[in-house]
Each structure stands twice: as C-alpha cells, then as structure tokens.
Amino acid sequence: MAGMGERPLIVVSGATGAVGRHVAALLEGRAQVRLLVRDVGKARALGLTGEIVAADYADRPLLDKAMTGADAVFVVTANPLRPEHDENLLAAARLGGVRHAVKISWLGVADPGADDLIARWNRDSERLLHTSGLDWTVLRMRSPMSNTLAWAPAIRQEGVVRALGGDARTACVDPRDVAAVAVRALTRPGHEGRTYALTGPEPLSPREQTRVLSRVLQRPLRFEELTLNQALDGWRRKLPEPVAHALAEAAARRGAVAAAHPEDTVAAVTGRTARTFATWAGDHTAYFR
Ligand SMILES: NC(=O)c1ccc[n+]([C@@H]2O[C@H](COP(=O)([O-])OP(=O)(O)OC[C@H]3O[C@@H](n4cnc5c(N)ncnc54)[C@H](OP(=O)(O)O)[C@@H]3O)[C@@H](O)[C@H]2O)c1
C-alpha cells in the first residue's frame, strides 16, 4: 500500500475492454498502475504499457498475487454465466489489502421490471460489492458508444447498418467519459458509497446514429431494421444461448423503459460535459473507413 507522499497502486482489471483501456491510459502518470489482462499480446497491440499481469478471473492464486499491496481496483467483469469472477476479484482485493473498488455495472438494473440474466447478474454483483468489506463506487452505464463498432464491417463493405429497434432512443455514453469518472473515483476521496448513473448527453436511436455516422464519414449509409429473431440469430452465433436470450429480452424492453433520459453525472463528477456521439464517431472514423 502507498505510504505518505507515494503514488497509490491501482489495479485495472479488464484493461483491454471498452472502458478499461481508457482507465489505464488516464491513470498513466497519476498512479502506479498494474493492468490485469488475460491476453498480454492484445494489451500490447492496444498500446497499453507499464506493468501488465496476465490473470484470468477464474484463477484465484494469480488474482491474489496481482492484488497484493494495491490501494484501489477498477473492476470489470463480462460473463453473466460466471458470477464467481466478481467473487474472486473482490476476495483477492480484500486479501491483498485493497481499500476501494470502483465497479462497472449497467444502468438497466435501475429498471425494476428488468429481470433478464444480465440485469440479475449485475444486481447480484453490486450486492456482492456492497458486502465485500471494501469501500465501493458503482458506475452504472448506458450502452457505450463503442458498441457501434460492431457495425463497422457492414458499413465498410456495404454502406449499411443493420440493427434492432431503429427508433428506440438510448442516451449512449462515450466510454472515455465513463473512464474519466472511474479515474476520479479511483484517485480522489468523496466517491465512496456512491452509485453513479452514467449516460451521454443526448438520446439517440440507431437510425439517428446512422445519420451521424453518414455525416461524419461523408458517405451515404442505409439503415436496415432487424427483427428480434434476426438479432437473436446473430447473438446466438457469438454468445452462449442464455446470454443471447437475455440480450433479446433486454432489447424487447427497450422503448418500454426510459433508457433515453440523459443524466448530468459525467459533468458533475469530472467538470466536463459528456461527449456527443458525433464527437465519438469523429474520433473513430478509421474503424469505419
Ligand atoms: N456492452 C454493453 O452494451 C454494456 C452496456 C452497459 C453496461 N455494460 C456492463 O459493462 C460491464 C462489462 O461488459 P462488456 O462485456 O461490455 O465489457 P468489455 O468492454 O468487453 O470488457 C470486458 C473486459 O473483461 C475482460 N475479461 C473478460 N473475461 C475475462 C476473464 N475470464 N478473465 C480476465 N479478463 C476477462 C476482457 O478481456 P478480453 O479483452 O481478453 O476479452 C475485457 O478486457 C458489464 O457489467 C456489463 O453489464 C455493458
């Protein structure tokens, strides 16, 4: 643990993920950073530098080692069928002397009617954190804007976006803004025991996002609405059946819930207004060209 005047040691789990990679970059120079990844090659390819430790969330002995002497941890887990990943990370953190855990969750859990596998898993993970014995901060985020990277191959090859719920608006958030909030919580006092709702500044539908991308890329793009069954088929090709089914359940509820409501938490915590989708798209054109 950091002594007086020393920089704190912060463990960043999921450092190759949508938010984690930006947490890692923002912490550079502000703290001693230990990046927890399962694929060191992927981490290096993303440009991550510094202390990189390979550990799967299933591997308690490696996690115990990685947490030793750390002051704070950024927690991201990604598999709703493996709730033990959160248990392992938090138990290792506690054993290693970590004081504060900052965890990514999903803003959908605030919808009392959401009862799919992913909502239940995130709620259970939040409860586990509350009872972990660590100080905690929960960052409940709306869909990261980076989810639209899944559209990139069809945009590049066919000039088309295929998505579900063309007119269902979501206040999607720039993962860099979520990371900026995480870094505040990890490095400054006053965020313990807080649950933050993190969104972007404006509600946007997939059809509207397509128009923004078309403007930014300066090429016409066509939007094709997928049926729920077509979307489910796509998820089934990539994900285990229960997870694909949970995504379909969550999608079916979209429109029924206020996912479009923008919150001002990013600005309140970081002092900077949340980035728009146009800004995110403008900074990521290389992926779509
Ligand atoms: N994606 C969304 O639309 C969305 C929306 C709102 C909230 N959320 C919430 O955000 C959280 C993260 O979800 P995500 O899937 O979007 O994350 P993500 O950005 O894909 O990041 C997941 C990170 O965890 C790492 N990881 C996964 N399994 C691991 C394991 N067994 N051992 C070690 N590292 C492992 C991944 O490593 P690799 O790079 O090696 O895979 C990656 O770095 C979840 O709580 C989710 O509910 C997601």
The ligand as an SDF file (V2000), in Angstrom:
LIG
                    3D

 48 52  0  0  0  0  0  0  0  0999 V2000
  -21.5610   -3.6970  -23.6160 N   0  0  0  0  0  0  0  0  0  0  0  0
  -22.6680   -3.0620  -23.2800 C   0  0  0  0  0  0  0  0  0  0  0  0
  -23.5410   -2.7850  -24.1050 O   0  0  0  0  0  0  0  0  0  0  0  0
  -22.8770   -2.6450  -21.8500 C   0  0  0  0  0  0  0  0  0  0  0  0
  -23.8120   -1.6370  -21.5570 C   0  0  0  0  0  0  0  0  0  0  0  0
  -23.9600   -1.1990  -20.2320 C   0  0  0  0  0  0  0  0  0  0  0  0
  -23.2670   -1.8430  -19.2210 C   0  0  0  0  0  0  0  0  0  0  0  0
  -22.4040   -2.8530  -19.5440 N   0  0  0  0  0  0  0  0  0  0  0  0
  -21.7200   -3.5430  -18.4330 C   0  0  0  0  0  0  0  0  0  0  0  0
  -20.3210   -3.3550  -18.5590 O   0  0  0  0  0  0  0  0  0  0  0  0
  -19.6540   -4.4840  -17.9660 C   0  0  0  0  0  0  0  0  0  0  0  0
  -18.6410   -5.0310  -18.9530 C   0  0  0  0  0  0  0  0  0  0  0  0
  -19.2800   -5.5150  -20.0720 O   0  0  0  0  0  0  0  0  0  0  0  0
  -18.6380   -5.6120  -21.5330 P   0  0  0  0  0  0  0  0  0  0  0  0
  -18.8980   -7.0050  -21.9880 O   0  0  0  0  0  0  0  0  0  0  0  0
  -19.1480   -4.5090  -22.3900 O   0  0  0  0  0  0  0  0  0  0  0  0
  -17.0830   -5.3840  -21.2490 O   0  0  0  0  0  0  0  0  0  0  0  0
  -15.8380   -5.1620  -22.1990 P   0  0  0  0  0  0  0  0  0  0  0  0
  -15.7040   -3.7520  -22.5810 O   0  0  0  0  0  0  0  0  0  0  0  0
  -15.9130   -6.1810  -23.3150 O   0  0  0  0  0  0  0  0  0  0  0  0
  -14.6490   -5.5250  -21.2210 O   0  0  0  0  0  0  0  0  0  0  0  0
  -14.5490   -6.7620  -20.5880 C   0  0  0  0  0  0  0  0  0  0  0  0
  -13.0970   -6.8950  -20.1260 C   0  0  0  0  0  0  0  0  0  0  0  0
  -13.0120   -8.0100  -19.2270 O   0  0  0  0  0  0  0  0  0  0  0  0
  -12.0000   -8.8920  -19.7070 C   0  0  0  0  0  0  0  0  0  0  0  0
  -12.3660  -10.2610  -19.3610 N   0  0  0  0  0  0  0  0  0  0  0  0
  -13.4850  -10.9180  -19.7260 C   0  0  0  0  0  0  0  0  0  0  0  0
  -13.4880  -12.1560  -19.1950 N   0  0  0  0  0  0  0  0  0  0  0  0
  -12.3230  -12.2830  -18.5010 C   0  0  0  0  0  0  0  0  0  0  0  0
  -11.7360  -13.3250  -17.7560 C   0  0  0  0  0  0  0  0  0  0  0  0
  -12.3550  -14.5240  -17.6200 N   0  0  0  0  0  0  0  0  0  0  0  0
  -10.5500  -13.1130  -17.1700 N   0  0  0  0  0  0  0  0  0  0  0  0
   -9.8980  -11.9200  -17.3130 C   0  0  0  0  0  0  0  0  0  0  0  0
  -10.4090  -10.8800  -18.0280 N   0  0  0  0  0  0  0  0  0  0  0  0
  -11.6030  -11.0680  -18.6080 C   0  0  0  0  0  0  0  0  0  0  0  0
  -11.9680   -8.6890  -21.2120 C   0  0  0  0  0  0  0  0  0  0  0  0
  -10.7530   -9.1750  -21.7190 O   0  0  0  0  0  0  0  0  0  0  0  0
  -10.5750   -9.5730  -23.2740 P   0  0  0  0  0  0  0  0  0  0  0  0
  -10.2270   -8.2680  -23.9580 O   0  0  0  0  0  0  0  0  0  0  0  0
   -9.4520  -10.5320  -23.2610 O   0  0  0  0  0  0  0  0  0  0  0  0
  -11.8690  -10.1450  -23.7400 O   0  0  0  0  0  0  0  0  0  0  0  0
  -12.1200   -7.1780  -21.2760 C   0  0  0  0  0  0  0  0  0  0  0  0
  -10.9170   -6.5330  -21.0090 O   0  0  0  0  0  0  0  0  0  0  0  0
  -20.7510   -5.4690  -17.5750 C   0  0  0  0  0  0  0  0  0  0  0  0
  -21.0840   -5.3000  -16.2240 O   0  0  0  0  0  0  0  0  0  0  0  0
  -21.8950   -5.0500  -18.4710 C   0  0  0  0  0  0  0  0  0  0  0  0
  -23.1730   -5.4350  -17.9850 O   0  0  0  0  0  0  0  0  0  0  0  0
  -22.1610   -3.2480  -20.8290 C   0  0  0  0  0  0  0  0  0  0  0  0
  1  2  1  0
  2  3  2  0
  2  4  1  0
  4  5  1  0
  4 48  2  0
  5  6  2  0
  6  7  1  0
  7  8  2  0
  8  9  1  0
  8 48  1  0
  9 10  1  0
  9 46  1  0
 10 11  1  0
 11 12  1  0
 11 44  1  0
 12 13  1  0
 13 14  1  0
 14 15  2  0
 14 16  1  0
 14 17  1  0
 17 18  1  0
 18 19  2  0
 18 20  1  0
 18 21  1  0
 21 22  1  0
 22 23  1  0
 23 24  1  0
 23 42  1  0
 24 25  1  0
 25 26  1  0
 25 36  1  0
 26 27  1  0
 26 35  1  0
 27 28  2  0
 28 29  1  0
 29 30  1  0
 29 35  2  0
 30 31  1  0
 30 32  2  0
 32 33  1  0
 33 34  2  0
 34 35  1  0
 36 37  1  0
 36 42  1  0
 37 38  1  0
 38 39  2  0
 38 40  1  0
 38 41  1  0
 42 43  1  0
 44 45  1  0
 44 46  1  0
 46 47  1  0
M  CHG  2   8   1  16  -1
M  END
$$$$
